[in-house]
């Protein structure tokens, strides 16, 4: 099973679970569990929205790995330059890389298949 809880929230979620498990009565444990479910249900529901798309590769759209890799590469390129003479040069570097990245994906790699895109468009029409 995939882990849908962000790393930064694991410790607080673990403490909530501990609070539920160590409740003095089953009734209090259930009450606290339902409070947690009501609080987090919308956020967790939103994280499962990719299941609504027809036959898409869920690994591609359920993960933020691509964005993390993109951000890591931008940070790497910025650190290579070190100090920028002005804000425009910084924006130019990032924009140029993003343009290269977009061109690479649009020409050489199919992130989503044409059939999936057409099926999604038919669903929304």
N, C-alpha and C positions, 0 to 999 in steps of 0.2 A: 504494500500500500504506500502511495506517495505521501510525503510529508507536506501538508498545506499550511503549517504554522510557521511563520517567519522566525528565524533564529533569535531575533531580538525579543520576541514575545514568549519564548519557551519557558524561561524561568518564572515569569509571572503566571503563565498558564499552569505550570507545575504546582505553584503555591495554591492556586484556586482548586486544583484537583485534590491536593492534600487536605485543604479545608473541607471539601466535600466528604472525602473518605474518613476524616477524623471527626465528623459531626457526631454529636452525642446521641442523636436518634435518626432513624431512617427517614422520618418525615422532614426533619431539618435538612438532611442531605439532599433529598429530592427537591425541596424548595430552592435550595442554593443552586442545584444543577439546572433547574428550569430557569432561574434568573440568568445564569451564564448563557444558556441556549438562547433566551430572548435577546440578550445583549449582543451576542456575536452572530446570530442567525443571518442577518442581512449581509454582513461582511462575508461570511462564509458562503452564502448563496451566490453572491457576486463572483466569488472566486471559481465557481463551477459553471459560469456562463458559456464557456467554450464547448460544453457538451451539446449546446443547441445547434451547432453547425454540422452540416452533413458530411460525413466521411473525411473530416480533416484530421491531419496527424496531430492528435491531442498533445503529444510531447512538444510540438513546436509552439503552440499557443498557450499552453498551460504553464510554461516555464519562463522565467525571466533571464535565462542563461544568455540568450543572444544580446539582450540589452546590457547585461553585466559585462560581457566580452567587449561590446562596442565601447562602453564607458571606460573600461580598463585600457583599451587601445588609445583612446583620446587622452587619458591621463598620462600614458606612457609617452606619447608624442609631445605633450605639453612639457613634461619633465625633461625631455631631451633638449628642447629649446632653452628651458630655464627661465630667463627673464625676457619679457616681451617689451619692445620699445613703446608700444601704445596698445590700446584696446582693439583697434582695427586689425592689427597683425594677429592678435589672438583669435579674433572672430574669423579671419581669413584662413588660418590654419585649420580650425575646427570645421569650417564650412567646406573647405577643400577635401578634407578627409571624408566627411559625410557624403559629399558628391561622389567620390570614388567608391565608397561603400555601396551607395544606392545603385550606381552603374553596374558594379560587380553583381549585385543580386538580381538586377533586372535583365542582365544579359546572360549570365552563366548559370544561375541557380534558380530553380523554381521553388519558391517557398511554399506556395499553395498551388495545387494543380488547377488547370483551367476548368476542369469539370466541377471541382469544388466551388470555385468562384461563381460559375454559372448557376449551380444549384442554390447557392446562397442568395444570389440576385433574384432567382425565381421565387424563393421563399419570402423575400422582403417585398416583392412587387405586388 
